[in-house]
Amino acid sequence: MLRSRGRRAVAAAAALLGLATAVLVAQSSGPTRSPAPRRSLTVATWNMCGVRQWNCADTGSPAVKQRELRRLATRAGARVIFLQEACAGDVEAVRGALGTSWHTAFRPYGEADRVGRVGTVPCAGAGQGSAGIAILAAYPLSSVTRVPSQQPTVGLRRGILCASVAAHRVRLCTAHLSPAGSDRAHPGWEFRDDQLKALVAAVPARRTVYGGDLNVNPPGDGNSASWVWPSAPYDVHQECDGSPDSARSTHVSGHKLDYLFTGLPRVRCTVRDTGASDHFALVMRVGTD
């Protein structure tokens, strides 16, 4: 919940304004279903750390990141990949390399200043374009939607991006949430609770896969920010790793920050170190019969 009525009013208006600018490191976990589903879909999420000025200069060149993104599609078998801290140029280059059957949806980040101006965040390097979140898929994407959510009044506005894959009748949403202190004008304001509610509200109860870099540890006694989590992600849906107690690290710091939730049967869950980011990729196969 919001802890300040003033924050709700100001942040809501600012968020609407912002919308207008538009290696394997662990064994598989989670249940293996028997018999195997006749049809399945493999979805991955990866924070690419592609914005070099965000302490990413030592995580690999654009060529290395593009290679690892292609490997998620080819070696890991992901047919849908959620991306955060991605450069538009990298996403488009990989889409082109994978072939004409692949499609993308991209939303740039917004950077809001103290007088209300909102600009995009450029990626370093010629042809890299803006930084943002993306969905890369081996199927046509329909009903592509930018989901409104509370965002900082001053600072980086991340966001939520959804799309549908008709071939599997699945609604997909990738998100990049705002960590504590994201609003430079109001560093004490918390946004993840409202952003998680908006994310959950954007997906159906069953035929969905959603997640991304949520910038928060799983709920539990050891997490003082557990209150930001709504009940649905672990009660209505299931996470790639299963329960919060079985969650594995997805960041070099030892924290789990990256998630994939679904209402479909989970078949397999893998954490994959690409060697080209401070985040590991999370890969989940679900049954779509």
Disulfide bonds with the S-S distance in Angstrom:
Cys49-Cys56 1.88
Cys87-Cys123 2.17
Cys162-Cys173 1.94
Cys240-Cys269 1.97
